[in-house]
Amino acid sequence: MSIRLLIADDQALVRGALAALLDLEPDLDVVAEVGRGDEVVAAAQQSTPDVALLDVEMPGLDGIEAAAALRTAVPGVRILMVTTFGRPGYLRRAMEAGAAGFVVKDTPATQLADAVRRVHQGLRVVDPSLAAETLVAGTSPLTARETDVLRAARSGGTVADIARELHLSEGTVRNHLSSAIGKTGARTRAEAARIAVDNGWL
């Protein structure tokens, strides 16, 4: 019985290469490929995969949001995150969203296939260096609201723009921004957002 796979990656070349490599394995069968996070659930409902390989950085929904949506909509699918960005905060957020594994894209094909099999068996698979970094980095110091405000600030809008987008008062936005700047040790909100992104907190 082959393991049915769904691959979600916004880079067509990477997606194609992953599919080709994994299809070479006698017990693996790629049944769906999508390029956006917001296409994952529909594709999984149509193709009934056993394991979904999700990239973290995708348009529509990022891979972590797509993982959470997939866990709710099709709970039987096991999720393996495959990413270029081995950021510590991503690993923690992916596991909280229901992912069973987390590997980086330059993992050799045989190891990636093995990771798929292990996740399918109900085991957890985590890139060891990333696991160590995550323990050292600890959890995000930002509250959920500070995270939302920093995420909105990344687009470079004014405090008024952020307040409108998040349905908050400008004073509240300023308070969250200054708290986030303090917690990240940054000097500006742009720097705070960059630090948060680098740590995988956004």
Summary of the structure (lengths in Angstrom):
residues: 202
radius of gyration: 18.2
end to end distance: 39.0
largest distance: 59.3
contacts: 671
relative contact order: 0.11
helix: 53%
strand: 14%
